[in-house]
Amino acid sequence: MVKKITIERREKFAGSAIKYFVVLNMSEQEFNQNVGMRERLSLGEKSSFLSESKQVFSLANGDAVAIDISEGENSFFVMAFTTTGKLFSERIFVDGRDFDVKYSVSLKLGIFKNEFVIELVEA
């Protein structure tokens, strides 16, 4: 039986134009090696990796992505390219042997710091 991780982006007006990406079973360092370390590359320079990778999933405002996962431990993080650079969420670890899981993600905009909020919706 195939297990899934579903990540739903809460629809919000604030930050709605920011494109999110869900990155499965990859570290932040590996991601940066593939996209480049510079904070402000144009999206065109990044797009080949982002569109061709089987581990990166685009997540638009109000949408959800369901990802098949393997047995054992899996992980994901959410990232976005903002006007101030790359923004990464914490890395979430999921045990694929037990159950399908669903998470919701939103972006908390702050004066000094923006951060992703990831909540377990159902397990």
N, C-alpha and C positions, 0 to 999 in steps of 0.2 A: 504494500500500500504506500502510495506517495504522500509524503507529508508536505505541508505548506506553511510558509510564513507570509502573512498578509500585513502590509503596511498601508495605512490609510492616512492621507494628508487632510487634516481638518481645513475646511474652507474658511478662509479669513480674507478680509479686504487688505489689511496691513500686511505687506510683504507678498502679496498675491502674484506679483510679476517675477519674483525670485524663483528660479527653477531649482528643484531639489533632485538629488540623485541618491538612490539606495544602493549601497555597495556591499555585496555579499561575499563572505569568506576571503576578505582581503584586508591587510593592515593599511593604516593611513600612509605609512612609508611606501608600501608597494603602489598604492594609488598615486602618490606624488611622483614616483618614478615614471609611471605611465603617462601622467598628465603634464608633468613638468613642475619644477619647484617654484617658479616665479608665481607670485600671487595674482598678477593681472594679465594673464594671457588672454587673447581674444577667444571667444567661444569657438570660432572656426578652427583655431589651432588645436583645440581640445576635442573637437567633435568626432574625429575618427575613432579614438579610443572609447569615448563615451557611447557612441552608437554601435560599435562593433563588439564590445566586450560582453561576454555572457554572464558577467558578474556585476554589471552596472545597469540600473533600471531608473529611467526618468520618472519623476513623480510630480505631476501638475497639481495646481490648487484644486482641492475637492476630489481628487482622484484616489484610487487605491491600486496597489500592485500586489499580485499573488505570486510567490516565488516557490518553486519546487525545491525542497532541501533533501540532502542525503541523510542516511542514518548517522548517528553520532552527533558530535558537537558542531554547530554552525554559528556564525556570527554575522552581524551586519552593523553598519553605521549609516547615517544620513549626512550628506554634505551639500553645500550650495556655494556658488560663486557669487559673492556680494560685491557691492561697490568698494568695500574696504578689504577685500581679499577672500580667501577660502574660509568657510565656516564648517567645522566638523562636529557631529554629535559624539556622545560617548559610544563606545562599542558595546553592543548588546549580544550576549551569548545565549543560544537556544539549543536545547537538547532535542535533536530530531527523532529520537527513539520513542518519545512519550506521546506527543500530541501535535495537532495543528495549533498555531498561535496567531493572534491578531493584535497588532499594535496601532496606535494612532500617534501621529507626529504633528507638531506645530512649532512655530518659531516665536519665541518670546523676544520682542524687540525692547532694548533698553537704551538708556542714555550712554552708558559706558561700555556695555557688552550685550551682544545678541547671543542667544543660545537656543538650541533645539530642546523641546520637551517631548520625550517619548514615553508613552504609557501603555501598559499591557491592558488590552481591552477584554480579550477572552483567551482562555487556554483550554 
